[in-house]
Amino acid sequence: MNDRLTVRINDKQLLADFKAHVLNKNGRLYAALSIEVETALKNHLAIEGVEKYCEQLGVETSEPAAHTNFSQRQKKFLATFQKRFFMDNQIGVKVLRAFIKEELHVLDDRTIEKWEKFLMTVGWIKRASTVSWENKTPTGEEDLIEVG
């Protein structure tokens, strides 16, 4: 059953950015727009801890940090991460680490790894390949992280 949802988006730039992203990602707008909105709604419900959507996305709701008791810093970080990367399928490890450094103003490798683990725990990222020394694969390409 197809349902129709009509909403007013007050943030015109947000809507324009979303449409541009859908067009860039899919090569078309209107055929893909509903799919991307559905994906965004599912992701939002998973973030909020709605069990059905956590299960669909493979997120463990039993994890201590999963979806319910985020600190303000974690919430802000997740919102910024979602805005910047969530529509991407993959990002490089170096890109993710640079984002964490910039967004959270941290330099310590252990702290950066802690935030990477946090994103993995809530199910927002997973390794697309094994990380090797200096983030390089045997072919010299950067290791990738799957987003979403």
N, C-alpha and C positions, 0 to 999 in steps of 0.2 A: 504494500500500500504506500503510495506516495502522498506525503503531506506537504503543504505549502506553509512557509513561515515568512511573514513580512515584518521586518524590523526597521527601525530608524536608527542609523548610526550617526551619533553626534560628532564624532571625531572624523572629519572628512579625510584627513591625511592618513589615518589608520586604514580606512576603507580603500583609499587609492593605493597604498602600499600593499595591502592584501591582494587586491585585484592584479597589480603589477607582478607580484610574486607568482600568483596562480598562472598568469599568462606566460611568464618566463619559464616556469617549471613544466607546464603542460603544452605550451604552444597554442593554446586556445583558452578562451575565458569562460564562456557560458556553459559549455559542456562539462567543464571541470570545476566550476565554482561550487556547485552543490556538493560534490565529493569532498572538496577541501574544507568547506564549512562543516560538513559532518565529521570529518577527521578532527577539526579544531574543537568541536563540541565534545567528542569522545575524550580527547586529550584533557580538556578542562575538567570533565567529570572524573576522570582518573586522578587528576591532581587533587581534586577535592575529596578523594577517598571513596567515591561511589563504587562499591565492591564489584558490581557487574562489569564496569569499564576497566577497573584494575585487572580483572581476570582476562578480559579481551586483549589487553595490552601486555599481559604477562608480568604484571607488577605484583610483587608479594605484599599483600596488605598486612601481613603479620610482622613485617620489618619494623623495628622501633621508630625509624624516622619516616615511615611511609604515610605521607599525605595528610596527617591530621594535626600534628603538633610542631609545625615548622616555626622556627624563630623568625622575627621580622627580617633579619639579614638573609636567611634562606629563602623566604618568600620573594624578597626583592631580587635576589640572584636568579631564582627560577623564572620570574617574570621577564627579566632581561634576557636570560638564555633563550626562553621561548620566543621572544620577539626577534632575536637575532638569528637563531639556528633551527627552530623547530620544524620549519617547512623543508629544510635540507635533508637529503637522505644520508649523506655522509659528510664528515668534516675531518680534517687532518688533526692528528694529536697535537702538533705544534700550534695550530690555530686554536684548539680548545684551551691549551695551557696559556697561550697569550691572552685569551679572553678572560680566563680566571685571574691572571695577574692584573690585568687592566681593570676589571670590574670590581675586584675585591681588594685591590692595592696590596697584594702579597708578593713576596719574592722567594720565600722558603719553599723548596721542593716538596717537603713533607706536607705542608699546608695545601699546596696545589694538588697533590695526590689525594688528600683528604676530600677536597671538593670534587675531584673526578669520581672518587668512590661514592660520594653522596649522590651524584647524578646517576651512577649505575644502580645504587640501592633503590632509588625511586623509579627506576626503569626508563629513564629518559635517554640513556646512551648505553651502548654495549660495544665491545671491541669487534671490529670487522676483521682484524688480523692481529697476530701476536706482536706485541711491542718488543723491539730489540734495542740494543745499545744505541743511544743517541737518536731514537725514533726512526731508524732506517731499516728497511727490509733488505734482504740480500741483493736485491736489484737496485737499491739506492733510493727507492721511492718511499715517501712518507707513509707510515701506518695510518689507517683510517679508523674512525669511530662512527658507528651507525647511530643516527639520531632518530628518536621517535618511538 
